[in-house]
Amino acid sequence: MNQGRIWCVVSPTVGLPLFLGAVALIAFTVHFAILNNTSWFPAFFGG
């Protein structure tokens, strides 16, 4: 792993949940923005 030394600075028990939480937050933000700014996305979710 190229960036393996980061775990010498940040504990994996702290770093991994923060990383996965950030990824989830970005995904929800993108989906929310698409849902509010397009007409086809809400129709797709509505069936």
GUDREN-163064 format. One record per residue: x, y, z of N, C-alpha, C, O, CB in turn. Coordinates in Angstrom, 3 decimals. Atoms other than C-alpha are relative to their C-alpha. Glycine has a CB too. Layout:
REM GUDREN-163064
<mimi <X, Y, Z>, <X, Y, Z>, <X, Y, Z>, <X, Y, Z>, <X, Y, Z>>
...
This chain:
REM GUDREN-163064
<mimi <0.849, -1.177, 0.000>, <0.000, 0.000, 0.000>, <0.894, 1.239, 0.000>, <1.810, 1.361, 0.813>, <-0.965, -0.001, 1.226>>
<mimi <-0.833, -1.180, 0.193>, <1.448, 3.313, -1.099>, <-0.063, 0.953, 1.190>, <0.955, 1.529, 1.571>, <-0.418, 0.726, -1.260>>
<mimi <0.185, -0.958, -1.096>, <0.033, 5.396, 1.771>, <-0.110, -0.702, 1.348>, <-0.788, -0.200, 2.244>, <-1.247, 0.850, -0.244>>
<mimi <0.120, 0.793, -1.212>, <0.446, 2.765, 4.492>, <0.540, 0.668, 1.246>, <0.120, 0.334, 2.353>, <0.686, -1.280, -0.188>>
<mimi <-0.590, -0.650, -1.175>, <2.494, 5.013, 6.759>, <-0.952, 0.966, 0.694>, <-0.661, 1.419, 1.801>, <1.248, 0.738, -0.401>>
<mimi <0.950, -0.892, -0.649>, <-0.543, 7.199, 7.478>, <-0.514, -0.613, 1.295>, <-0.880, 0.110, 2.221>, <-1.167, 0.316, -0.937>>
<mimi <0.515, 0.657, -1.190>, <-1.603, 4.582, 10.036>, <0.994, 0.045, 1.155>, <0.667, -0.366, 2.269>, <-0.356, -1.434, -0.315>>
<mimi <-0.930, -0.257, -1.098>, <1.528, 5.378, 12.037>, <-0.356, 1.314, 0.703>, <0.029, 1.529, 1.852>, <1.455, 0.045, -0.522>>
<mimi <0.390, -1.297, -0.545>, <0.051, 8.858, 12.598>, <-1.434, -0.045, 0.519>, <-1.726, 0.469, 1.599>, <0.148, 1.098, -1.064>>
<mimi <1.412, 0.075, -0.343>, <-3.696, 8.116, 12.678>, <-0.348, -1.460, 0.244>, <-0.046, -2.322, -0.580>, <-0.894, 0.615, -1.123>>
<mimi <0.408, 1.363, -0.318>, <-5.085, 5.020, 14.366>, <-1.086, -0.464, -0.967>, <-1.992, 0.308, -1.282>, <-0.498, -0.092, 1.456>>
<mimi <1.042, 0.489, 0.912>, <-7.143, 2.823, 12.010>, <-1.396, -0.015, 0.623>, <-2.391, 0.080, -0.096>, <0.349, -1.389, -0.466>>
<mimi <1.313, -0.011, -0.639>, <-9.939, 2.703, 14.586>, <-0.636, 1.386, -0.031>, <-1.845, 1.517, 0.155>, <0.113, -0.484, 1.436>>
<mimi <0.512, -1.365, 0.139>, <-10.288, 6.478, 14.186>, <-0.070, 0.383, -1.471>, <-1.058, 0.967, -1.916>, <0.885, 1.002, 0.774>>
<mimi <-0.100, -0.439, 1.390>, <-9.225, 6.976, 10.576>, <-0.991, -0.655, -0.932>, <-1.564, 0.017, -1.789>, <1.362, -0.253, -0.501>>
<mimi <0.915, 0.685, 0.908>, <-11.350, 4.333, 8.881>, <-1.446, 0.459, 0.157>, <-2.101, 0.708, -0.855>, <0.081, -1.487, 0.222>>
<mimi <1.369, -0.533, -0.100>, <-14.696, 5.451, 10.350>, <-0.124, 1.433, -0.519>, <-1.137, 1.787, -1.121>, <-0.465, -0.052, 1.442>>
<mimi <0.046, -1.367, 0.536>, <-13.858, 9.062, 9.521>, <0.002, -0.006, -1.523>, <-0.747, 0.740, -2.154>, <1.187, 0.820, 0.519>>
<mimi <-0.076, 0.095, 1.453>, <-12.940, 8.122, 5.960>, <-1.316, -0.509, -0.577>, <-1.840, 0.069, -1.529>, <1.153, -0.920, -0.418>>
<mimi <1.251, 0.552, 0.513>, <-16.044, 5.983, 5.440>, <-1.173, 0.954, 0.242>, <-2.083, 1.039, -0.583>, <-0.283, -1.356, 0.651>>
<mimi <1.030, -1.005, -0.253>, <-18.227, 8.649, 7.047>, <0.053, 1.141, -0.998>, <-0.985, 1.636, -1.438>, <0.139, 0.544, 1.398>>
<mimi <-0.150, -1.066, 0.994>, <-16.821, 11.274, 4.698>, <-0.497, -0.455, -1.365>, <-1.148, 0.312, -2.074>, <1.465, 0.445, -0.096>>
<mimi <0.474, 0.535, 1.281>, <-17.494, 9.053, 1.681>, <-1.523, -0.057, -0.011>, <-2.143, 0.318, -1.006>, <0.594, -1.407, -0.264>>
<mimi <1.463, 0.070, -0.082>, <-21.089, 8.467, 2.831>, <-0.616, 1.393, -0.050>, <-1.632, 1.597, -0.715>, <-0.433, -0.721, 1.285>>
<mimi <0.514, -1.375, 0.009>, <-21.618, 12.186, 3.464>, <0.052, 0.601, -1.403>, <-0.894, 1.265, -1.826>, <0.800, 0.877, 0.974>>
<mimi <-0.117, -0.506, 1.375>, <-20.367, 13.068, -0.026>, <-1.053, -0.652, -0.887>, <-1.680, 0.023, -1.704>, <1.419, -0.264, -0.566>>
<mimi <0.995, 0.692, 0.820>, <-22.614, 10.411, -1.578>, <-1.400, 0.547, 0.258>, <-2.148, 0.802, -0.686>, <0.034, -1.507, 0.277>>
<mimi <1.310, -0.558, -0.312>, <-25.688, 11.700, 0.271>, <-0.147, 1.422, -0.519>, <-1.220, 1.799, -0.992>, <-0.237, -0.028, 1.495>>
<mimi <0.051, -1.378, 0.489>, <-24.829, 15.289, -0.656>, <-0.221, 0.042, -1.503>, <-1.016, 0.845, -1.993>, <1.285, 0.743, 0.359>>
<mimi <0.156, 0.039, 1.456>, <-24.512, 14.438, -4.347>, <-1.418, -0.445, -0.366>, <-2.048, 0.149, -1.241>, <1.047, -0.952, -0.637>>
<mimi <1.350, 0.463, 0.308>, <-27.780, 12.494, -4.358>, <-1.046, 1.059, 0.349>, <-2.010, 1.243, -0.395>, <-0.297, -1.298, 0.751>>
<mimi <0.938, -1.053, -0.384>, <-29.587, 15.293, -2.520>, <0.013, 1.146, -1.017>, <-1.037, 1.683, -1.369>, <0.340, 0.531, 1.401>>
<mimi <-0.103, -1.081, 0.984>, <-28.272, 17.888, -4.987>, <-0.659, -0.395, -1.318>, <-1.342, 0.421, -1.937>, <1.473, 0.371, -0.237>>
<mimi <0.637, 0.459, 1.232>, <-29.369, 15.797, -7.968>, <-1.517, -0.045, 0.170>, <-2.259, 0.328, -0.739>, <0.535, -1.388, -0.402>>
<mimi <1.432, 0.103, -0.268>, <-32.771, 15.196, -6.372>, <-0.670, 1.371, -0.043>, <-1.800, 1.494, -0.515>, <-0.240, -0.659, 1.362>>
<mimi <0.595, -1.342, -0.051>, <-33.356, 18.926, -5.883>, <0.166, 0.792, -1.288>, <-0.574, 1.750, -1.514>, <0.603, 0.775, 1.129>>
<mimi <-0.297, -0.841, 1.160>, <-31.945, 20.188, -9.180>, <-0.369, -0.621, -1.337>, <-0.072, -0.034, -2.377>, <1.443, 0.331, -0.010>>
<mimi <0.449, 0.608, 1.246>, <-33.393, 17.810, -11.773>, <-1.460, -0.389, 0.133>, <-1.991, -0.487, 1.239>, <0.864, -1.229, -0.365>>
<mimi <1.403, 0.429, -0.032>, <-36.895, 16.772, -12.739>, <-0.123, -1.500, -0.192>, <-1.116, -2.092, 0.233>, <-0.805, 0.726, -1.074>>
<mimi <0.120, 1.432, 0.295>, <-36.159, 13.215, -13.853>, <0.358, -0.887, 1.198>, <-0.153, -2.000, 1.318>, <0.890, -0.356, -1.175>>
<mimi <-0.442, 0.836, -1.122>, <-34.499, 11.972, -10.662>, <-1.130, -0.260, 0.996>, <-1.327, -1.410, 1.389>, <1.178, 0.662, 0.717>>
<mimi <1.147, 0.284, -0.883>, <-37.531, 12.456, -8.356>, <-1.047, -0.892, -0.684>, <-1.667, -1.729, -0.029>, <-0.657, 1.317, 0.449>>
<mimi <0.950, 0.842, 0.721>, <-39.725, 10.898, -11.064>, <0.491, -1.435, -0.036>, <-0.310, -2.366, 0.053>, <-0.221, 0.524, -1.426>>
<mimi <-0.569, 1.339, -0.011>, <-37.371, 7.935, -11.217>, <-0.207, -0.667, 1.352>, <-0.560, -1.844, 1.411>, <1.485, 0.050, -0.342>>
<mimi <0.213, 0.558, -1.321>, <-37.578, 7.442, -7.465>, <-1.488, -0.209, 0.286>, <-1.855, -1.124, 1.023>, <0.615, 0.905, 1.054>>
<mimi <1.431, 0.114, -0.232>, <-41.340, 7.952, -7.521>, <-0.656, -1.133, -0.778>, <-1.795, -1.504, -0.493>, <-0.662, 1.286, -0.350>>
<mimi <0.547, 1.109, 0.791>, <-41.842, 5.165, -10.054>, <-0.569, 0.539, -1.260>, <-1.085, -0.222, -2.079>, <-1.066, -0.782, 0.773>>
